[in-house]
């Protein structure tokens, strides 16, 4: 779901065209992807992103499973709590430190990315909660 969320919220939505537009994006960020040497690791090894998604997803699945076992309520409520928790623990620091601080992205793009990441985390949280908690009641199946 992590990869699917990135594709939907950053790629398919068209957001990446805004984020990579020189009219809005910091030149330093663009130079990292297009001019600076050595290039990003994924330019040399296309599998590295999938490997990173797998490892990150594995850690996130373990954490979500631990948190989920302490929650009560409907799977949608649990999914929202899982999503919000994941977002609050990761995204504000990441967006502050790397895009805003190191890459000098404009604050509006940083905030836009925070919203996109919230969509990704909602997809991850709801899908994890659905997988862990959704059960069909036996009485409804018998009818």
VENGI-V465297 format. One record per residue. N is the residue number from 1. SS is DSSP state (H for helix, E for strand, L for the rest). PSI is psi in radians with two decimals (none if undefined). NEAR is the number of other C-alpha atoms within 10 Angstrom. Layout:
n:N ss:SS psi:PSI near:NEAR
n:N ss:SS psi:PSI near:NEAR
This chain:
n:1 ss:L psi:-0.54 near:16
n:2 ss:H psi:-0.91 near:18
n:3 ss:H psi:-0.74 near:14
n:4 ss:H psi:-0.73 near:14
n:5 ss:H psi:-0.75 near:20
n:6 ss:H psi:-0.76 near:18
n:7 ss:H psi:-0.80 near:15
n:8 ss:H psi:-0.92 near:17
n:9 ss:H psi:-0.54 near:20
n:10 ss:H psi:-0.69 near:20
n:11 ss:H psi:-1.20 near:13
n:12 ss:H psi:-0.63 near:12
n:13 ss:L psi:-0.32 near:12
n:14 ss:L psi:0.00 near:12
n:15 ss:H psi:-0.61 near:15
n:16 ss:H psi:-0.52 near:14
n:17 ss:H psi:-0.55 near:11
n:18 ss:H psi:-0.80 near:14
n:19 ss:H psi:-0.49 near:20
n:20 ss:L psi:0.12 near:15
n:21 ss:L psi:2.14 near:12
n:22 ss:L psi:-0.39 near:12
n:23 ss:L psi:-0.52 near:9
n:24 ss:L psi:-0.54 near:13
n:25 ss:L psi:2.60 near:18
n:26 ss:L psi:2.42 near:19
n:27 ss:H psi:-0.63 near:15
n:28 ss:H psi:-0.74 near:14
n:29 ss:H psi:-0.76 near:19
n:30 ss:H psi:-0.72 near:17
n:31 ss:H psi:-0.63 near:13
n:32 ss:H psi:-0.71 near:14
n:33 ss:H psi:-0.50 near:14
n:34 ss:H psi:-0.36 near:10
n:35 ss:L psi:-0.68 near:10
n:36 ss:L psi:2.56 near:11
n:37 ss:L psi:2.51 near:9
n:38 ss:L psi:2.73 near:10
n:39 ss:L psi:2.96 near:13
n:40 ss:L psi:2.63 near:12
n:41 ss:H psi:-0.61 near:11
n:42 ss:H psi:-0.32 near:11
n:43 ss:H psi:-0.46 near:11
n:44 ss:H psi:-0.42 near:10
n:45 ss:L psi:1.70 near:9
n:46 ss:L psi:-0.34 near:10
n:47 ss:H psi:-0.27 near:12
n:48 ss:H psi:-0.61 near:13
n:49 ss:H psi:-0.76 near:13
n:50 ss:H psi:-0.67 near:12
n:51 ss:H psi:-0.72 near:11
n:52 ss:H psi:-0.71 near:11
n:53 ss:H psi:-0.72 near:15
n:54 ss:H psi:-0.88 near:14
n:55 ss:H psi:-0.81 near:12
n:56 ss:H psi:-0.76 near:12
n:57 ss:H psi:-0.65 near:16
n:58 ss:H psi:-0.83 near:12
n:59 ss:H psi:-0.72 near:12
n:60 ss:H psi:-0.69 near:17
n:61 ss:H psi:-0.73 near:15
n:62 ss:H psi:-0.82 near:11
n:63 ss:H psi:-0.77 near:13
n:64 ss:H psi:-0.65 near:23
n:65 ss:H psi:-0.73 near:15
n:66 ss:H psi:-0.80 near:11
n:67 ss:H psi:-0.75 near:14
n:68 ss:H psi:-0.68 near:20
n:69 ss:L psi:-0.31 near:11
n:70 ss:L psi:-0.08 near:8
n:71 ss:L psi:2.69 near:14
n:72 ss:L psi:2.86 near:9
n:73 ss:L psi:-3.06 near:8
n:74 ss:L psi:2.69 near:12
n:75 ss:H psi:-0.53 near:22
n:76 ss:H psi:-0.73 near:16
n:77 ss:H psi:-0.80 near:15
n:78 ss:H psi:-0.72 near:25
n:79 ss:H psi:-0.72 near:26
n:80 ss:H psi:-0.73 near:18
n:81 ss:H psi:-0.76 near:20
n:82 ss:H psi:-0.78 near:25
n:83 ss:H psi:-0.84 near:24
n:84 ss:H psi:-0.71 near:15
n:85 ss:H psi:-0.84 near:15
n:86 ss:H psi:-0.78 near:19
n:87 ss:H psi:-0.84 near:21
n:88 ss:H psi:-0.54 near:13
n:89 ss:H psi:-0.40 near:10
n:90 ss:H psi:-0.93 near:11
n:91 ss:H psi:-0.81 near:17
n:92 ss:H psi:-0.77 near:14
n:93 ss:H psi:-0.83 near:13
n:94 ss:H psi:-0.89 near:13
n:95 ss:H psi:-0.62 near:20
n:96 ss:H psi:-0.89 near:18
n:97 ss:H psi:-0.91 near:13
n:98 ss:H psi:-1.16 near:14
n:99 ss:H psi:-0.83 near:19
n:100 ss:H psi:-0.88 near:20
n:101 ss:H psi:-1.10 near:12
n:102 ss:H psi:-0.75 near:12
n:103 ss:L psi:-0.16 near:18
n:104 ss:L psi:0.65 near:17
n:105 ss:L psi:2.56 near:22
n:106 ss:L psi:2.55 near:14
n:107 ss:H psi:-0.61 near:13
n:108 ss:H psi:-0.62 near:12
n:109 ss:H psi:-0.66 near:18
n:110 ss:H psi:-0.79 near:19
n:111 ss:H psi:-0.67 near:15
n:112 ss:H psi:-0.77 near:14
n:113 ss:H psi:-0.65 near:20
n:114 ss:H psi:-0.71 near:18
n:115 ss:H psi:-0.75 near:15
n:116 ss:H psi:-0.77 near:19
n:117 ss:H psi:-0.57 near:21
n:118 ss:H psi:-0.69 near:20
n:119 ss:H psi:-0.75 near:19
n:120 ss:H psi:-0.81 near:23
n:121 ss:H psi:-0.59 near:26
n:122 ss:H psi:-0.79 near:21
n:123 ss:H psi:-0.78 near:22
n:124 ss:H psi:-0.82 near:26
n:125 ss:H psi:-0.80 near:31
n:126 ss:H psi:-0.71 near:21
n:127 ss:H psi:-0.67 near:19
n:128 ss:H psi:-0.77 near:23
n:129 ss:H psi:-0.70 near:24
n:130 ss:H psi:-0.81 near:16
n:131 ss:H psi:-0.72 near:11
n:132 ss:H psi:-0.47 near:16
n:133 ss:H psi:-0.36 near:17
n:134 ss:L psi:2.21 near:13
n:135 ss:L psi:2.37 near:9
n:136 ss:L psi:2.27 near:8
n:137 ss:L psi:2.37 near:8
n:138 ss:H psi:-0.61 near:8
n:139 ss:H psi:-0.60 near:7
n:140 ss:H psi:-0.56 near:7
n:141 ss:H psi:-0.57 near:7
n:142 ss:H psi:-0.41 near:6
n:143 ss:L psi:none near:5
